[in-house]
Amino acid sequence: MDVIDQWSGGHAAALQAAMRATNEEFARCLGVAVRTVASWHSAPATVPRREIQRALDGLHERATPAERNRFTAILQPDAVHCSVRKHLGTRVHPVTGVLASYEFCEYLAGDARNADPVENLDTSWVPIGSLTKFIPTEQIYPPVLAALEALA
């Protein structure tokens, strides 16, 4: 999640947690009263004023990559968070007919879940060496197979 269209108290509290800042430190960074920061924890649906929205935008933009990753993980705890390292290719999937883009990613946090039970029977983490027990080698997109073999 890289863009917050409208900050809420909950978003602000998540950014504070990601930065590991106290209420006092976070208030100082934003130029607001400590009681304002505290109120976001008790009323997460609160929408801060426009000038505070801009201050939160700026603070989010200045956050370190680790802080931004933590922020995303806090807001989306049931998703896998990763960092794209290399684009491996794009193709029309031979079975589904869907245009698929393949990315080589570094895992950061989160749990795999099946978001599309119509297309996927299940989702699971498996060791690279065991992948072909689930997917025949000839069905794996060649650039993906090459990237996985390079890791093994």
N, C-alpha and C positions, 0 to 999 in steps of 0.2 A: 504494500500500500504506500505509494509515493506521494499522493496528493490527497489532502483533506479539503473537500469543497467547502464545508462549514464545520468549524471546530465546535465541539461540545465540551462540557466539563469532563466527561468521560475520556474524550480524546486527549485533553490537556493532562489529566491525571495519568493516562497511559504514557505520554511523553515524559512526564516527570519521573515515573517509575523506570522507564527505559534509560533515563539519564542518571538514575540513582541519586536524585537530588532531594534534599529536605524541602519542606514547605517554604522555609525562609530562603534557601538558595534559589528555588524555582521562582519565587515571587521577585527576588532581586533581578534575575535574568530577564523577566518580563516587564519589570517596572510596575508591578501591581502590589496591592496589600497582601499580607500573609493570609488574612481572613478570606480573600478572594480565592486563593489557591485551595484553602481548606474547604470552602463551599463547593468546589468542583467535585470533591470526594463524596460529599453528602448529597449532592444534587447533580449527578452526571449528565442529566438531560439539559442542563443550563446551557444557553448559547451565549458565549462571551460577546462583548461589544466589538464593533468593527476594528477599533485600534488594537484591541487585544488579539483579535483574529490575525491581524498583520504581524504582531509581535510573535505569536505562536508559529506562523508561517516562517518567519525569519529564524527562530530558534530551531525549528525542524530542519530547515535548510543547512544550518551550521552544525547539526548533530553529526557525530562520527558515524562511520559505517556500522560499527558495533551497536551504537545507540539506536540507529535506524532499524537494524535487524531486530533488536529487542522490542522496539515500538511495534513493528509489524507482528511479531510473535504474540505480543500482549493482546493486540486487537483481533488477531485471527489465530487463536490457540489450537484449532482443530485442523490446521492446514500444514502442509510441508513447506518449509521456507528454505530457499536455496539461492545460490549465486551462480548466474550463468557464466561459464568459463569459455565456451566455444560453440558456435553454431555448426551443427553437423550436416544439415541439409533439410530440404523440403521435398515432399512428394505427395501424390494422391495415394492414400492408403489402398492397397490392392483388395482388401476385403470390404472395408466400410465405404470407400469412395470419398472419404473426408480428406481435405487438404491438411496434411500433418507437417508440423515443423519440429525438428529434433534438435535438442540442445544438450550439451554436456554441462552438467551442473555440479556444484559442490554443495552437499547437504549441510544445512546450518542447524535446523531444529524442526520439531513438529512430528506428527504422526500421519502415516499414509492412510487414506480412507477412500472408499469407492464412491465417487461423486456421480457416477453414471452406471447404475446397475443394468440398464438396457444394453449398454455396449460392453461392460466388463462384468465377468462373473464374480471376481474378487480382486482385492489388492493386498499385496504382501511384500515385505522386505525379504530378499533372498541373497545369499552370497553369489558373487559373479560366477564362480565355478559351478554353481547349481542351476543357473538360468536355463540352460538347455533341457533340464528336466521338465520345465514348464512350457517353454517355447522352442520348437525345433529350430536348429541353427539356420536352415534355409528360409525361415520366415522372419528372421531378424534383419532389419534394414542394414545393409552392408556397412555404411559409415558408423552406425551405432555398434555393430559387432566389432569393428576395428578399434573403436575407442575403448570398449570393454576389454578386449584382448590385450590392449596396451597396458591396462591397469593390473591385469592378472599376473 
